[in-house]
Amino acid sequence: MSKLHFTTKHANAASVQRNWYVVDGTNQTVGRICSKVAAVLRGKNKAYYTPHVDCGDFIIFINADKVKFTGNKLDEKEYQHVSGYPGGQKIEIAKDLQKRRPEMIVERAVKGMLPKNRLGRQMFKKLFVYVGTEHPHGAQKPAELKF
């Protein structure tokens, strides 16, 4: 009886194929849509996913101002920032941040779901978040990604 040998294919920088996708945030819940975006940025939607290699695709997130929160999060969720100086802690409620910089809500949510190392920072650079439907990445011919 002969033994069959199967080898596991590991992705590397040369073998990864990256695609461009557009995700529309209109009437989507922040946490649910961002967790799916983070999985695509990591490359978990591909058959050759390798944890130590950046296998992910590019994501263009449009209509970041139209994402929604469930429950009382819009009034109660706090975003904290520390400048590094004494007394430099600043807290902003989600409602105020959504008026001032709505793209920051999506960026912070996705960044929190990526690995906290060099690889995670490299993956985060492939996310482009925009308010409204216009984006400057038309030359890449992005496909629409629906969840």
C-alpha positions as CSV (number, residue, x, y, z in Angstrom):
1,M,0.0,0.0,0.0
2,S,1.5,3.3,-1.0
3,K,1.4,6.4,1.2
4,L,0.0,9.5,-0.1
5,H,1.8,12.7,0.7
6,F,0.0,16.0,0.7
7,T,1.7,19.2,1.3
8,T,0.2,22.3,2.8
9,K,0.5,25.4,0.6
10,H,1.8,28.4,2.5
11,A,1.3,31.9,1.0
12,N,4.2,34.3,0.7
13,A,4.6,37.8,-0.6
14,A,5.1,36.6,-4.2
15,S,2.1,34.3,-4.4
16,V,-0.5,36.5,-2.8
17,Q,-3.0,38.1,-5.2
18,R,-4.7,41.2,-4.0
19,N,-8.0,42.5,-5.2
20,W,-9.8,45.8,-4.6
21,Y,-13.3,45.9,-3.1
22,V,-15.8,48.6,-2.3
23,V,-17.9,48.2,0.9
24,D,-21.0,50.5,1.4
25,G,-21.6,51.3,5.0
26,T,-25.2,52.7,4.5
27,N,-27.5,51.4,7.3
28,Q,-24.9,48.9,8.4
29,T,-24.1,48.2,12.1
30,V,-20.6,49.3,13.0
31,G,-19.3,46.2,14.7
32,R,-20.8,43.7,12.3
33,I,-19.6,45.4,9.1
34,C,-16.1,46.2,10.6
35,S,-15.5,42.6,11.7
36,K,-16.2,41.4,8.2
37,V,-14.0,44.1,6.7
38,A,-11.2,43.1,9.1
39,A,-11.5,39.4,8.0
40,V,-11.0,40.4,4.4
41,L,-8.1,42.7,5.2
42,R,-6.4,39.7,7.0
43,G,-7.2,37.4,4.0
44,K,-9.3,35.0,5.9
45,N,-11.7,34.7,2.9
46,K,-9.0,33.1,0.8
47,A,-8.2,29.4,0.6
48,Y,-4.4,30.0,1.0
49,Y,-4.8,32.1,4.2
50,T,-1.5,32.0,6.2
51,P,-1.5,33.7,9.6
52,H,2.0,35.1,9.4
53,V,1.6,36.6,5.9
54,D,-0.4,39.6,4.8
55,C,-2.9,37.8,2.4
56,G,-5.6,40.4,2.5
57,D,-7.3,42.6,-0.1
58,F,-7.7,46.3,-0.4
59,I,-10.9,47.7,1.0
60,I,-12.5,51.0,0.0
61,F,-15.2,51.8,2.6
62,I,-17.7,54.4,1.4
63,N,-20.6,56.1,3.2
64,A,-18.9,55.9,6.6
65,D,-21.1,58.7,7.8
66,K,-24.2,56.5,7.4
67,V,-23.2,53.6,9.6
68,K,-25.4,53.0,12.7
69,F,-25.1,51.9,16.3
70,T,-27.5,49.6,18.1
71,G,-29.0,50.4,21.4
72,N,-27.8,53.5,23.3
73,K,-24.3,53.3,21.9
74,L,-24.7,56.5,19.9
75,D,-25.2,58.5,23.2
76,E,-23.1,56.4,25.6
77,K,-20.1,55.0,23.7
78,E,-17.0,57.0,24.5
79,Y,-13.8,57.3,22.3
80,Q,-10.8,58.2,24.4
81,H,-7.6,59.8,23.2
82,V,-4.5,60.7,25.3
83,S,-2.1,63.3,24.0
84,G,0.8,62.2,26.3
85,Y,0.8,65.5,28.3
86,P,-0.5,65.8,31.9
87,G,-4.3,66.3,31.7
88,G,-4.2,65.4,28.0
89,Q,-7.0,62.8,28.1
90,K,-9.8,63.6,25.8
91,I,-13.1,61.7,25.7
92,E,-15.7,62.2,22.9
93,I,-19.1,60.6,22.6
94,A,-19.9,58.6,19.5
95,K,-22.6,61.1,18.4
96,D,-20.1,64.0,18.5
97,L,-17.4,62.0,16.7
98,Q,-19.8,61.0,14.0
99,K,-20.6,64.6,13.3
100,R,-16.9,65.7,13.4
101,R,-15.0,62.8,11.8
102,P,-17.3,59.8,10.9
103,E,-14.5,57.9,9.1
104,M,-12.6,57.7,12.4
105,I,-15.3,55.4,13.9
106,V,-14.9,52.8,11.2
107,E,-11.0,53.1,11.2
108,R,-10.8,52.6,15.0
109,A,-13.2,49.7,14.9
110,V,-11.3,47.8,12.2
111,K,-7.9,48.6,13.6
112,G,-9.0,47.1,17.0
113,M,-9.9,43.9,15.2
114,L,-6.5,43.4,13.5
115,P,-3.3,42.0,15.0
116,K,-1.4,44.4,17.3
117,N,2.0,44.1,15.6
118,R,3.9,45.0,12.4
119,L,1.6,42.7,10.3
120,G,-1.5,44.4,11.7
121,R,-0.2,47.8,10.8
122,Q,0.6,46.7,7.3
123,M,-2.9,45.3,6.9
124,F,-4.5,48.5,8.2
125,K,-2.8,50.5,5.4
126,K,-5.0,48.7,2.9
127,L,-8.1,50.2,4.3
128,F,-9.4,53.4,2.8
129,V,-12.4,55.0,4.5
130,Y,-14.5,57.9,2.9
131,V,-17.5,59.9,3.8
132,G,-19.9,59.9,0.9
133,T,-19.8,57.8,-2.3
134,E,-16.9,59.4,-4.0
135,H,-13.4,57.9,-3.9
136,P,-10.2,58.4,-5.9
137,H,-9.6,54.7,-6.6
138,G,-11.5,54.2,-9.8
139,A,-8.4,53.2,-11.8
140,Q,-8.1,50.0,-9.6
141,K,-11.6,48.9,-10.9
142,P,-12.8,47.8,-7.4
143,A,-15.6,45.2,-7.2
144,E,-18.5,45.6,-4.9
145,L,-18.3,43.4,-1.8
146,K,-21.7,42.5,-0.2
147,F,-22.0,40.8,3.2
